[in-house]
Amino acid sequence: MTYNYCTLFNHHYLSRGIAMHESLLKHTNNFHLYIFCFDQITAEILHKLKLEHVTLVTLEDFEDSELKAVKPSRTAGEYCWTCTSSTILYCIQKYGLDHCTYLDADLYFFSNPNTLVDEMGDHCVLITDHNYTPRYDRSKTSGRFCVQFLTIKNNPTGMQVLNDWRNNCLKWCFDRVEDGKFGDQKYLDSWPGDYHGIYIMKNPGGLAPFNVQQFNIDDAQFKIIFYHFHGLKFIGRGLVDLGYYQLDKKIIKQIYAPYINHLEKIRIKLDQISNSFDFHGVKIPPFSWKTPLRALKRLLTGVYNIYNINYFKRL
């Protein structure tokens, strides 16, 4: 059995998308990854790299009339969310797949994710719980479930869920909370009650900064399957912000350092191909009189996670 995965990103997430693919390669070769290239430079560079077990899909091939119709009303991020369900649908229909798992491009695998797909057994859809640490619980606004890792099978129930989700996202998919909706994600909250065959992943190995505080990653019995680097931002070429979460030194050393060092190696390789683009998604936050106050607040609350990139090389 080949495990089918899909993801989407533009050149600002290119280093992360490549790192995710290389982490997949490290832990399994029994997979195929469909990458939806959301701009031309991404398609051109990935074509040159000739990644293993990968099929590239361009916007020209992917976008249909319904997606094009709503695209002008969405921001770039909102349009990516709008397209998530459509990427799964495209893969299943275009390539005749019996299943497909969507992956956020900022996931990174520490062991074989195929075990998560196996866990769903005969169920039609696999969804993952945010499993929030209580102080970061945003279930009411962002939803109980996270789109990050989501499998749909090509059977009547799976396709009903997928088509309903796509239609909902075409109608409304915005970066705001409105009438119980938020992006493409809050729609998932009702799935366990609305459809049969929905499976909620039980494996605790899908970690993220909003839940990692609950786990002892040094426990020999605990296996990290993937980490979702939600909130990670590069600030200029020299700094990285890990986000507004409490992260102890063990987590930073064992999870963040390998990832950031990997991203930097990929960035150097990409710059040799073309140094005219930002492949890291670098942010330059505006400075105001509130900037030092925000920094002080983060220091006092233990979430000042801004580091020089070279720091991670020493860990």
PASEBA-1860 file (N, C-alpha, C; in nm, 3 decimals):
! residues 315
1> MTYNYCTL> 0.083/-0.120/0.000/0.000/0.000/0.000/0.087/0.125/0.000 ~ 0.053/0.219/-0.087/0.119/0.348/-0.088/0.033/0.447/-0.010 ~ 0.096/0.521/0.079/0.024/0.621/0.158/0.030/0.754/0.083 ~ -0.086/0.809/0.054/-0.095/0.929/-0.028/-0.112/1.053/0.060 ~ -0.025/1.150/0.038/-0.029/1.276/0.112/-0.034/1.392/0.014 ~ -0.092/1.503/0.058/-0.088/1.625/-0.023/-0.064/1.745/0.067 ~ -0.007/1.849/0.008/0.018/1.973/0.081/0.017/2.088/-0.018 ~ 0.013/2.209/0.033/0.014/2.327/-0.053/0.098/2.437/0.011
9> FNHHYLSR> 0.168/2.513/-0.072/0.244/2.627/-0.021/0.296/2.710/-0.139 ~ 0.332/2.836/-0.108/0.399/2.921/-0.206/0.546/2.934/-0.166 ~ 0.619/3.024/-0.233/0.765/3.026/-0.211/0.801/3.074/-0.070 ~ 0.713/3.146/-0.002/0.743/3.190/0.134/0.749/3.073/0.233 ~ 0.690/2.961/0.196/0.694/2.841/0.279/0.776/2.729/0.213 ~ 0.853/2.765/0.113/0.924/2.662/0.036/1.022/2.583/0.122 ~ 1.101/2.651/0.206/1.197/2.579/0.290/1.124/2.484/0.385 ~ 1.010/2.525/0.437/0.934/2.438/0.528/0.874/2.319/0.455
17> GIAMHESL> 0.821/2.345/0.336/0.764/2.235/0.258/0.867/2.130/0.222 ~ 0.987/2.175/0.185/1.095/2.081/0.152/1.140/2.006/0.276 ~ 1.150/2.076/0.389/1.188/2.009/0.515/1.086/1.903/0.552 ~ 0.959/1.934/0.534/0.856/1.835/0.565/0.871/1.712/0.476 ~ 0.894/1.733/0.346/0.915/1.622/0.254/1.037/1.539/0.293 ~ 1.147/1.606/0.327/1.268/1.533/0.363/1.251/1.457/0.493 ~ 1.169/1.509/0.585/1.143/1.435/0.709/1.057/1.312/0.680 ~ 0.968/1.322/0.582/0.892/1.204/0.539/0.987/1.098/0.484
25> LKHTNNFH> 1.077/1.142/0.396/1.173/1.049/0.334/1.258/0.979/0.439 ~ 1.289/1.049/0.545/1.375/0.992/0.649/1.308/0.875/0.719 ~ 1.176/0.879/0.730/1.106/0.781/0.813/1.023/0.680/0.734 ~ 1.002/0.703/0.605/0.930/0.605/0.524/0.958/0.631/0.376 ~ 0.960/0.527/0.296/0.965/0.544/0.152/0.839/0.493/0.086 ~ 0.742/0.452/0.170/0.617/0.396/0.121/0.509/0.504/0.118 ~ 0.537/0.610/0.041/0.443/0.721/0.035/0.455/0.792/-0.099 ~ 0.353/0.872/-0.129/0.362/0.964/-0.242/0.303/1.097/-0.196
33> LYIFCFDQ> 0.374/1.205/-0.226/0.333/1.338/-0.182/0.299/1.424/-0.303 ~ 0.177/1.477/-0.303/0.131/1.568/-0.408/0.146/1.710/-0.355 ~ 0.232/1.788/-0.420/0.259/1.925/-0.376/0.189/2.023/-0.470 ~ 0.101/2.103/-0.413/0.031/2.206/-0.489/0.113/2.335/-0.479 ~ 0.168/2.377/-0.592/0.259/2.491/-0.597/0.176/2.617/-0.617 ~ 0.172/2.703/-0.514/0.084/2.819/-0.519/0.148/2.942/-0.580 ~ 0.262/2.926/-0.644/0.314/3.030/-0.733/0.414/2.965/-0.829 ~ 0.452/3.041/-0.931/0.534/2.985/-1.038/0.675/2.952/-0.992
41> ITAEILHK> 0.736/3.038/-0.908/0.873/3.013/-0.865/0.882/2.884/-0.784 ~ 0.779/2.855/-0.704/0.777/2.729/-0.629/0.777/2.610/-0.724 ~ 0.693/2.617/-0.826/0.687/2.508/-0.924/0.820/2.492/-0.997 ~ 0.882/2.604/-1.035/1.008/2.597/-1.110/1.120/2.538/-1.026 ~ 1.131/2.579/-0.901/1.240/2.530/-0.817/1.219/2.383/-0.782 ~ 1.097/2.346/-0.746/1.073/2.206/-0.711/1.092/2.115/-0.832 ~ 1.061/2.165/-0.949/1.086/2.087/-1.071/1.235/2.061/-1.089 ~ 1.318/2.161/-1.059/1.462/2.145/-1.070/1.516/2.047/-0.966
49> LKLEHVTL> 1.456/2.047/-0.847/1.506/1.962/-0.739/1.471/1.815/-0.758 ~ 1.367/1.786/-0.836/1.329/1.647/-0.867/1.316/1.563/-0.738 ~ 1.228/1.605/-0.653/1.208/1.538/-0.524/1.152/1.396/-0.543 ~ 1.198/1.305/-0.459/1.153/1.166/-0.466/1.010/1.151/-0.417 ~ 0.935/1.061/-0.480/0.799/1.028/-0.441/0.708/1.151/-0.441 ~ 0.728/1.240/-0.538/0.652/1.365/-0.541/0.591/1.388/-0.679 ~ 0.467/1.437/-0.680/0.403/1.489/-0.800/0.371/1.635/-0.775 ~ 0.412/1.721/-0.868/0.387/1.865/-0.856/0.258/1.900/-0.930
57> VTLEDFED> 0.178/1.985/-0.867/0.053/2.032/-0.928/0.058/2.184/-0.929 ~ 0.044/2.244/-1.046/0.046/2.389/-1.057/-0.095/2.446/-1.039 ~ -0.101/2.574/-1.009/-0.232/2.640/-0.998/-0.307/2.633/-1.130 ~ -0.235/2.642/-1.239/-0.298/2.637/-1.371/-0.375/2.507/-1.389 ~ -0.318/2.397/-1.340/-0.384/2.268/-1.352/-0.493/2.249/-1.247 ~ -0.473/2.308/-1.130/-0.558/2.280/-1.014/-0.684/2.367/-1.007 ~ -0.670/2.496/-1.029/-0.782/2.588/-1.004/-0.896/2.565/-1.103 ~ -1.016/2.550/-1.049/-1.135/2.540/-1.133/-1.212/2.671/-1.128
65> SELKAVKP> -1.321/2.678/-1.198/-1.396/2.804/-1.209/-1.451/2.849/-1.074 ~ -1.490/2.754/-0.988/-1.546/2.791/-0.857/-1.439/2.851/-0.766 ~ -1.320/2.794/-0.767/-1.211/2.851/-0.688/-1.171/2.988/-0.742 ~ -1.161/3.002/-0.872/-1.125/3.131/-0.931/-1.228/3.239/-0.899 ~ -1.354/3.198/-0.887/-1.460/3.295/-0.861/-1.449/3.357/-0.722 ~ -1.403/3.278/-0.622/-1.395/3.330/-0.485/-1.258/3.386/-0.453 ~ -1.159/3.357/-0.533/-1.021/3.397/-0.503/-1.006/3.547/-0.479 ~ -1.067/3.635/-0.558/-1.048/3.779/-0.535/-1.102/3.827/-0.400
73> SRTAGEYC> -1.193/3.752/-0.338/-1.253/3.794/-0.212/-1.177/3.744/-0.091 ~ -1.069/3.668/-0.112/-0.994/3.609/-0.002/-0.851/3.662/-0.001 ~ -0.794/3.675/0.120/-0.651/3.703/0.130/-0.574/3.580/0.084 ~ -0.442/3.593/0.071/-0.361/3.479/0.028/-0.377/3.363/0.126 ~ -0.373/3.394/0.257/-0.389/3.289/0.358/-0.528/3.228/0.355 ~ -0.629/3.311/0.343/-0.767/3.262/0.337/-0.789/3.175/0.214 ~ -0.726/3.212/0.104/-0.742/3.132/-0.018/-0.676/2.995/-0.002 ~ -0.563/2.990/0.067/-0.500/2.859/0.095/-0.595/2.773/0.176
81> WTCTSSTI> -0.657/2.831/0.279/-0.754/2.756/0.359/-0.871/2.711/0.272 ~ -0.919/2.800/0.187/-1.030/2.767/0.097/-0.996/2.646/0.012 ~ -0.871/2.633/-0.028/-0.829/2.530/-0.122/-0.797/2.395/-0.057 ~ -0.785/2.390/0.075/-0.741/2.266/0.140/-0.825/2.147/0.097 ~ -0.956/2.157/0.112/-1.044/2.045/0.076/-1.034/2.014/-0.073 ~ -1.017/2.117/-0.153/-1.009/2.097/-0.297/-0.883/2.025/-0.340 ~ -0.773/2.041/-0.264/-0.651/1.967/-0.298/-0.671/1.817/-0.276 ~ -0.737/1.782/-0.167/-0.766/1.640/-0.142/-0.855/1.585/-0.252
89> LYCIQKYG> -0.961/1.661/-0.284/-1.056/1.617/-0.388/-0.986/1.601/-0.522 ~ -0.900/1.696/-0.557/-0.827/1.689/-0.684/-0.742/1.562/-0.691 ~ -0.669/1.533/-0.583/-0.582/1.415/-0.583/-0.662/1.287/-0.599 ~ -0.770/1.276/-0.525/-0.852/1.154/-0.532/-0.911/1.136/-0.671 ~ -0.964/1.244/-0.729/-1.029/1.234/-0.859/-0.929/1.224/-0.974 ~ -0.826/1.307/-0.972/-0.730/1.311/-1.082/-0.645/1.185/-1.090 ~ -0.604/1.134/-0.974/-0.510/1.022/-0.973/-0.574/0.891/-0.928 ~ -0.706/0.890/-0.908/-0.778/0.767/-0.874/-0.733/0.706/-0.743
97> LDHCTYLD> -0.707/0.790/-0.641/-0.656/0.741/-0.513/-0.769/0.684/-0.428 ~ -0.733/0.585/-0.346/-0.833/0.529/-0.254/-0.839/0.608/-0.123 ~ -0.740/0.694/-0.100/-0.740/0.781/0.017/-0.637/0.892/-0.006 ~ -0.647/0.998/0.071/-0.546/1.103/0.066/-0.545/1.177/0.199 ~ -0.426/1.207/0.247/-0.407/1.278/0.374/-0.350/1.416/0.347 ~ -0.421/1.519/0.393/-0.369/1.655/0.381/-0.270/1.682/0.494 ~ -0.158/1.749/0.461/-0.056/1.787/0.559/-0.032/1.936/0.552 ~ -0.033/2.004/0.666/0.014/2.142/0.669/0.162/2.143/0.636
105> ADLYFFSN> 0.206/2.245/0.562/0.345/2.249/0.516/0.444/2.271/0.629 ~ 0.397/2.319/0.744/0.489/2.339/0.857/0.485/2.224/0.957 ~ 0.444/2.105/0.910/0.462/1.983/0.989/0.603/1.930/0.964 ~ 0.653/1.855/1.062/0.786/1.793/1.050/0.777/1.659/1.121 ~ 0.822/1.554/1.052/0.803/1.419/1.105/0.927/1.369/1.179 ~ 0.901/1.310/1.295/1.006/1.251/1.378/0.997/1.098/1.379 ~ 0.890/1.044/1.322/0.877/0.901/1.299/0.770/0.881/1.192 ~ 0.741/0.756/1.161/0.660/0.722/1.044/0.513/0.762/1.063
113> PNTLVDEM> 0.460/0.855/0.981/0.320/0.896/0.996/0.220/0.797/0.940 ~ 0.269/0.700/0.862/0.177/0.601/0.807/0.100/0.528/0.916 ~ 0.161/0.519/1.035/0.094/0.452/1.146/-0.033/0.525/1.187 ~ -0.037/0.656/1.167/-0.157/0.733/1.201/-0.271/0.702/1.105 ~ -0.238/0.686/0.978/-0.340/0.649/0.879/-0.391/0.509/0.907 ~ -0.299/0.418/0.944/-0.340/0.281/0.978/-0.436/0.280/1.097 ~ -0.416/0.373/1.189/-0.495/0.375/1.312/-0.644/0.393/1.284 ~ -0.681/0.457/1.175/-0.823/0.483/1.148/-0.898/0.359/1.104
121> GDHCVLIT> -0.826/0.253/1.068/-0.891/0.127/1.033/-0.991/0.142/0.921 ~ -1.115/0.097/0.945/-1.219/0.100/0.842/-1.299/0.231/0.841 ~ -1.261/0.326/0.925/-1.332/0.453/0.927/-1.308/0.530/0.797 ~ -1.391/0.628/0.771/-1.388/0.700/0.644/-1.304/0.827/0.648 ~ -1.296/0.889/0.765/-1.227/1.016/0.779/-1.148/1.016/0.910 ~ -1.024/1.062/0.904/-0.940/1.078/1.023/-0.918/1.227/1.049 ~ -0.951/1.270/1.172/-0.924/1.409/1.210/-0.843/1.409/1.339 ~ -0.771/1.519/1.363/-0.684/1.528/1.479/-0.731/1.639/1.573
129> DHNYTPRY> -0.731/1.608/1.701/-0.770/1.701/1.804/-0.657/1.801/1.830 ~ -0.690/1.928/1.852/-0.588/2.022/1.893/-0.522/1.979/2.025 ~ -0.600/1.915/2.110/-0.550/1.867/2.239/-0.479/1.980/2.314 ~ -0.544/2.095/2.320/-0.484/2.213/2.378/-0.440/2.194/2.523 ~ -0.324/2.246/2.558/-0.292/2.272/2.697/-0.394/2.375/2.747 ~ -0.454/2.354/2.866/-0.566/2.440/2.908/-0.544/2.589/2.891 ~ -0.424/2.640/2.922/-0.406/2.785/2.914/-0.402/2.837/2.770 ~ -0.391/2.746/2.673/-0.391/2.788/2.533/-0.518/2.745/2.459
137> DRSKTSGR> -0.617/2.702/2.532/-0.739/2.647/2.472/-0.816/2.753/2.393 ~ -0.824/2.731/2.262/-0.899/2.821/2.175/-1.006/2.744/2.099 ~ -1.059/2.640/2.162/-1.158/2.556/2.097/-1.280/2.636/2.052 ~ -1.321/2.734/2.133/-1.442/2.809/2.100/-1.425/2.895/1.976 ~ -1.304/2.939/1.949/-1.281/3.024/1.832/-1.217/2.949/1.715 ~ -1.111/2.873/1.742/-1.039/2.805/1.635/-1.088/2.663/1.609 ~ -1.168/2.610/1.703/-1.222/2.476/1.682/-1.152/2.370/1.766 ~ -1.224/2.263/1.792/-1.167/2.151/1.866/-1.059/2.081/1.783
145> FCVQFLTI> -1.081/2.070/1.652/-0.993/1.991/1.566/-0.903/2.081/1.481 ~ -0.788/2.025/1.445/-0.689/2.097/1.365/-0.678/2.030/1.228 ~ -0.683/2.109/1.123/-0.676/2.055/0.987/-0.540/1.992/0.956 ~ -0.439/2.023/1.031/-0.299/1.987/1.012/-0.271/1.851/0.947 ~ -0.343/1.745/0.991/-0.322/1.609/0.943/-0.461/1.546/0.932 ~ -0.511/1.530/0.809/-0.651/1.492/0.790/-0.662/1.396/0.673 ~ -0.716/1.277/0.697/-0.726/1.174/0.595/-0.871/1.153/0.554 ~ -0.894/1.142/0.424/-1.027/1.111/0.371/-1.015/0.996/0.272
153> KNNPTGMQ> -1.103/0.897/0.288/-1.104/0.782/0.198/-1.202/0.804/0.083 ~ -1.169/0.742/-0.028/-1.252/0.751/-0.148/-1.363/0.647/-0.139 ~ -1.461/0.675/-0.053/-1.581/0.593/-0.043/-1.699/0.687/-0.027 ~ -1.823/0.638/-0.032/-1.938/0.730/-0.031/-1.940/0.828/0.085 ~ -1.913/0.781/0.207/-1.917/0.872/0.322/-1.800/0.971/0.316 ~ -1.680/0.921/0.288/-1.564/1.009/0.280/-1.584/1.118/0.177 ~ -1.638/1.083/0.061/-1.657/1.181/-0.044/-1.769/1.278/-0.012 ~ -1.870/1.232/0.062/-1.976/1.324/0.105/-1.919/1.430/0.199
161> VLNDWRNN> -1.840/1.384/0.297/-1.776/1.477/0.390/-1.689/1.576/0.313 ~ -1.609/1.525/0.220/-1.515/1.609/0.146/-1.588/1.712/0.060 ~ -1.690/1.670/-0.011/-1.764/1.763/-0.097/-1.842/1.865/-0.016 ~ -1.899/1.824/0.097/-1.968/1.919/0.184/-1.870/2.023/0.238 ~ -1.752/1.977/0.277/-1.649/2.067/0.331/-1.605/2.167/0.224 ~ -1.579/2.115/0.105/-1.538/2.204/-0.005/-1.646/2.309/-0.033 ~ -1.771/2.267/-0.039/-1.879/2.362/-0.069/-1.891/2.468/0.041 ~ -1.876/2.426/0.165/-1.880/2.523/0.276/-1.767/2.624/0.265
169> CLKWCFDR> -1.646/2.575/0.231/-1.530/2.665/0.220/-1.544/2.760/0.102 ~ -1.606/2.716/-0.005/-1.629/2.805/-0.117/-1.725/2.918/-0.078 ~ -1.823/2.884/0.005/-1.921/2.984/0.048/-1.861/3.081/0.150 ~ -1.781/3.027/0.244/-1.727/3.111/0.352/-1.600/3.049/0.406 ~ -1.490/3.124/0.397/-1.362/3.078/0.453/-1.275/3.200/0.475 ~ -1.283/3.257/0.596/-1.214/3.381/0.626/-1.140/3.371/0.758 ~ -1.043/3.458/0.776/-0.961/3.460/0.897/-1.030/3.545/1.004 ~ -1.147/3.503/1.043/-1.222/3.569/1.149/-1.327/3.472/1.202
177> VEDGKFGD> -1.373/3.499/1.322/-1.479/3.418/1.383/-1.613/3.482/1.348 ~ -1.701/3.403/1.292/-1.831/3.456/1.250/-1.935/3.344/1.249 ~ -2.040/3.361/1.328/-2.152/3.264/1.331/-2.103/3.121/1.350 ~ -2.008/3.103/1.442/-1.959/2.968/1.470/-1.863/2.913/1.367 ~ -1.814/2.997/1.278/-1.720/2.954/1.175/-1.585/3.021/1.197 ~ -1.480/2.954/1.153/-1.346/3.013/1.149/-1.266/2.941/1.042 ~ -1.230/3.015/0.936/-1.152/2.956/0.828/-1.215/2.828/0.776 ~ -1.130/2.733/0.741/-1.178/2.601/0.698/-1.191/2.505/0.815
185> QKYLDSWP> -1.150/2.548/0.934/-1.125/2.455/1.044/-1.245/2.429/1.134 ~ -1.323/2.532/1.164/-1.432/2.516/1.259/-1.543/2.425/1.205 ~ -1.545/2.408/1.071/-1.643/2.316/1.012/-1.627/2.174/1.066 ~ -1.504/2.138/1.103/-1.477/2.001/1.148/-1.546/1.968/1.280 ~ -1.578/2.069/1.360/-1.636/2.044/1.492/-1.762/1.960/1.486 ~ -1.841/1.978/1.382/-1.969/1.908/1.375/-1.961/1.772/1.307 ~ -1.847/1.739/1.249/-1.837/1.615/1.173/-1.870/1.489/1.253 ~ -1.817/1.471/1.375/-1.848/1.347/1.448/-1.998/1.326/1.471
193> GDYHGIYI> -2.074/1.435/1.482/-2.218/1.422/1.501/-2.296/1.417/1.371 ~ -2.239/1.471/1.264/-2.311/1.480/1.136/-2.292/1.359/1.045 ~ -2.181/1.289/1.062/-2.149/1.180/0.970/-2.108/1.055/1.048 ~ -2.133/0.940/0.988/-2.080/0.815/1.042/-1.938/0.796/0.986 ~ -1.855/0.723/1.060/-1.723/0.688/1.009/-1.616/0.791/1.032 ~ -1.642/0.887/1.124/-1.539/0.986/1.158/-1.454/0.930/1.272 ~ -1.322/0.930/1.252/-1.231/0.878/1.354/-1.143/0.991/1.406 ~ -1.140/1.006/1.537/-1.055/1.106/1.601/-0.926/1.038/1.645
201> MKNPGGLA> -0.815/1.083/1.594/-0.686/1.018/1.621/-0.661/1.009/1.771 ~ -0.623/0.890/1.815/-0.595/0.867/1.958/-0.445/0.877/1.989 ~ -0.362/0.850/1.891/-0.218/0.857/1.913/-0.180/0.998/1.958 ~ -0.112/1.013/2.072/-0.078/1.146/2.123/0.046/1.206/2.058 ~ 0.099/1.141/1.955/0.227/1.182/1.899/0.223/1.299/1.803 ~ 0.106/1.359/1.783/0.096/1.478/1.701/0.105/1.601/1.788 ~ 0.226/1.658/1.798/0.250/1.767/1.892/0.252/1.902/1.821 ~ 0.236/2.006/1.903/0.237/2.144/1.855/0.267/2.233/1.975
209> PFNVQQFN> 0.302/2.358/1.954/0.335/2.445/2.068/0.217/2.470/2.161 ~ 0.095/2.447/2.113/-0.022/2.470/2.197/-0.060/2.348/2.280 ~ 0.015/2.236/2.268/-0.016/2.118/2.351/0.106/2.047/2.408 ~ 0.227/2.082/2.363/0.347/2.006/2.399/0.378/2.011/2.548 ~ 0.327/2.112/2.618/0.355/2.129/2.761/0.303/2.012/2.844 ~ 0.210/1.934/2.790/0.146/1.826/2.864/0.226/1.696/2.862 ~ 0.331/1.690/2.781/0.398/1.563/2.756/0.544/1.563/2.799 ~ 0.589/1.447/2.846/0.729/1.426/2.879/0.795/1.361/2.758
217> IDDAQFKI> 0.861/1.442/2.676/0.915/1.388/2.552/1.038/1.301/2.577 ~ 1.088/1.298/2.701/1.200/1.210/2.735/1.154/1.071/2.775 ~ 1.024/1.053/2.792/0.970/0.923/2.829/0.995/0.824/2.715 ~ 1.059/0.713/2.747/1.094/0.614/2.645/0.970/0.556/2.578 ~ 0.856/0.562/2.646/0.733/0.507/2.591/0.660/0.605/2.500 ~ 0.707/0.729/2.499/0.639/0.832/2.420/0.712/0.854/2.288 ~ 0.640/0.844/2.178/0.701/0.861/2.046/0.636/0.980/1.976 ~ 0.717/1.077/1.939/0.669/1.191/1.861/0.654/1.146/1.715
225> IFYHFHGL> 0.534/1.162/1.661/0.514/1.131/1.520/0.542/1.256/1.436 ~ 0.477/1.366/1.472/0.505/1.491/1.402/0.494/1.607/1.498 ~ 0.555/1.717/1.459/0.541/1.842/1.533/0.493/1.947/1.436 ~ 0.393/2.021/1.477/0.336/2.129/1.395/0.397/2.261/1.445 ~ 0.481/2.322/1.362/0.554/2.442/1.404/0.468/2.568/1.383 ~ 0.350/2.562/1.441/0.256/2.673/1.438/0.316/2.795/1.508 ~ 0.304/2.912/1.445/0.349/3.035/1.509/0.495/3.069/1.491 ~ 0.573/2.980/1.430/0.715/3.006/1.412/0.733/3.110/1.301
233> KFIGRGLV> 0.812/3.214/1.329/0.835/3.320/1.231/0.984/3.357/1.228 ~ 1.034/3.380/1.108/1.169/3.434/1.092/1.159/3.585/1.089 ~ 1.246/3.649/1.165/1.248/3.796/1.172/1.378/3.843/1.109 ~ 1.368/3.897/0.990/1.490/3.930/0.918/1.565/3.801/0.885 ~ 1.694/3.812/0.859/1.774/3.694/0.824/1.838/3.631/0.947 ~ 1.835/3.701/1.061/1.913/3.652/1.173/1.837/3.603/1.294 ~ 1.707/3.630/1.304/1.632/3.595/1.424/1.513/3.506/1.390 ~ 1.474/3.426/1.488/1.355/3.343/1.472/1.271/3.353/1.599
241> DLGYYQLD> 1.141/3.369/1.581/1.044/3.378/1.691/0.967/3.247/1.693 ~ 0.973/3.174/1.805/0.908/3.045/1.816/0.761/3.057/1.853 ~ 0.714/3.177/1.882/0.573/3.197/1.911/0.545/3.226/2.057 ~ 0.420/3.255/2.087/0.378/3.300/2.220/0.336/3.182/2.308 ~ 0.425/3.088/2.328/0.397/2.970/2.408/0.514/2.943/2.503 ~ 0.484/2.882/2.616/0.591/2.843/2.707/0.656/2.715/2.656 ~ 0.783/2.724/2.626/0.859/2.612/2.570/0.986/2.595/2.653 ~ 0.999/2.482/2.720/1.118/2.466/2.802/1.239/2.431/2.716
249> KKIIKQIY> 1.357/2.436/2.777/1.482/2.418/2.703/1.492/2.281/2.636 ~ 1.433/2.181/2.701/1.434/2.046/2.646/1.360/2.041/2.513 ~ 1.245/2.106/2.506/1.166/2.109/2.384/1.240/2.187/2.275 ~ 1.299/2.298/2.313/1.372/2.379/2.216/1.491/2.302/2.160 ~ 1.561/2.230/2.245/1.680/2.155/2.201/1.643/2.035/2.115 ~ 1.543/1.959/2.158/1.512/1.832/2.093/1.417/1.844/1.975 ~ 1.336/1.950/1.972/1.238/1.963/1.866/1.268/2.081/1.774 ~ 1.288/2.200/1.833/1.305/2.318/1.751/1.443/2.326/1.685
257> APYINHLE> 1.547/2.293/1.758/1.682/2.306/1.702/1.701/2.222/1.575 ~ 1.664/2.093/1.574/1.682/2.015/1.450/1.606/2.074/1.332 ~ 1.486/2.125/1.360/1.403/2.180/1.253/1.463/2.308/1.196 ~ 1.498/2.401/1.283/1.551/2.529/1.237/1.685/2.512/1.166 ~ 1.770/2.424/1.219/1.898/2.397/1.150/1.874/2.336/1.012 ~ 1.773/2.250/1.002/1.738/2.189/0.874/1.687/2.296/0.777 ~ 1.601/2.385/0.825/1.551/2.494/0.740/1.663/2.582/0.688 ~ 1.760/2.610/0.774/1.871/2.695/0.732/1.955/2.627/0.623
265> KIRIKLDQ> 1.977/2.497/0.635/2.051/2.426/0.530/1.976/2.430/0.398 ~ 1.845/2.416/0.405/1.763/2.423/0.283/1.765/2.563/0.225 ~ 1.758/2.667/0.311/1.760/2.804/0.262/1.889/2.833/0.186 ~ 2.001/2.788/0.239/2.130/2.808/0.172/2.130/2.742/0.035 ~ 2.075/2.622/0.028/2.066/2.550/-0.100/1.976/2.624/-0.198 ~ 1.862/2.675/-0.148/1.769/2.747/-0.234/1.828/2.879/-0.283 ~ 1.903/2.948/-0.197/1.965/3.075/-0.235/2.066/3.055/-0.348 ~ 2.125/2.935/-0.355/2.219/2.906/-0.463/2.146/2.890/-0.597
273> ISNSFDFH> 2.018/2.853/-0.588/1.936/2.841/-0.710/1.882/2.977/-0.751 ~ 1.833/3.051/-0.652/1.782/3.187/-0.678/1.784/3.265/-0.547 ~ 1.853/3.376/-0.547/1.860/3.458/-0.426/1.770/3.581/-0.435 ~ 1.672/3.576/-0.525/1.582/3.690/-0.545/1.452/3.677/-0.468 ~ 1.436/3.567/-0.395/1.309/3.542/-0.328/1.331/3.507/-0.181 ~ 1.228/3.530/-0.102/1.229/3.495/0.041/1.165/3.358/0.056 ~ 1.246/3.257/0.083/1.196/3.120/0.095/1.163/3.080/0.239 ~ 1.184/3.171/0.333/1.162/3.145/0.475/1.035/3.210/0.530
281> GVKIPPFS> 0.973/3.296/0.451/0.859/3.370/0.503/0.900/3.470/0.608 ~ 1.004/3.547/0.580/1.060/3.641/0.677/0.962/3.755/0.705 ~ 0.943/3.786/0.832/0.855/3.895/0.874/0.940/4.009/0.931 ~ 0.905/4.129/0.898/0.968/4.248/0.957/0.859/4.321/1.035 ~ 0.845/4.292/1.165/0.737/4.354/1.242/0.755/4.504/1.253 ~ 0.647/4.581/1.237/0.658/4.727/1.249/0.694/4.767/1.392 ~ 0.777/4.868/1.404/0.817/4.915/1.537/0.729/5.033/1.577 ~ 0.682/5.029/1.702/0.604/5.141/1.757/0.641/5.155/1.904
289> WKTPLRAL> 0.579/5.250/1.970/0.608/5.270/2.112/0.564/5.150/2.195 ~ 0.475/5.067/2.139/0.428/4.948/2.211/0.526/4.831/2.201 ~ 0.619/4.838/2.106/0.709/4.724/2.082/0.787/4.684/2.207 ~ 0.856/4.773/2.277/0.928/4.731/2.398/0.836/4.683/2.509 ~ 0.713/4.737/2.513/0.617/4.691/2.615/0.574/4.548/2.587 ~ 0.553/4.517/2.460/0.518/4.378/2.424/0.631/4.283/2.459 ~ 0.755/4.325/2.431/0.871/4.243/2.463/0.881/4.220/2.613 ~ 0.857/4.325/2.692/0.860/4.312/2.837/0.751/4.217/2.887
297> KRLLTGVY> 0.634/4.229/2.830/0.523/4.140/2.869/0.558/3.994/2.840 ~ 0.619/3.969/2.725/0.659/3.833/2.689/0.766/3.781/2.784 ~ 0.860/3.865/2.821/0.963/3.825/2.917/0.902/3.789/3.051 ~ 0.809/3.870/3.099/0.749/3.848/3.231/0.659/3.725/3.232 ~ 0.600/3.691/3.119/0.510/3.575/3.113/0.579/3.450/3.061 ~ 0.710/3.457/3.039/0.787/3.338/3.000/0.767/3.292/2.857 ~ 0.728/3.385/2.767/0.706/3.345/2.628/0.789/3.431/2.532 ~ 0.902/3.484/2.582/0.991/3.559/2.493/1.081/3.458/2.423
305> NIYNINYF> 1.029/3.399/2.315/1.099/3.292/2.245/1.164/3.343/2.118 ~ 1.241/3.451/2.128/1.310/3.507/2.012/1.459/3.479/2.026 ~ 1.515/3.412/1.925/1.655/3.367/1.932/1.729/3.403/1.804 ~ 1.859/3.421/1.819/1.945/3.428/1.702/1.954/3.288/1.642 ~ 1.948/3.281/1.511/1.950/3.150/1.444/2.074/3.070/1.481 ~ 2.185/3.135/1.501/2.308/3.065/1.535/2.300/2.994/1.670 ~ 2.210/3.038/1.754/2.192/2.974/1.885/2.160/2.826/1.871 ~ 2.080/2.793/1.770/2.036/2.654/1.754/2.148/2.564/1.703
313> KRL> 2.246/2.623/1.639/2.360/2.543/1.592/2.444/2.494/1.709 ~ 2.436/2.563/1.821/2.517/2.527/1.937/2.449/2.425/2.027 ~ 2.323/2.397/2.003/2.248/2.305/2.092/2.276/2.159/2.056
END
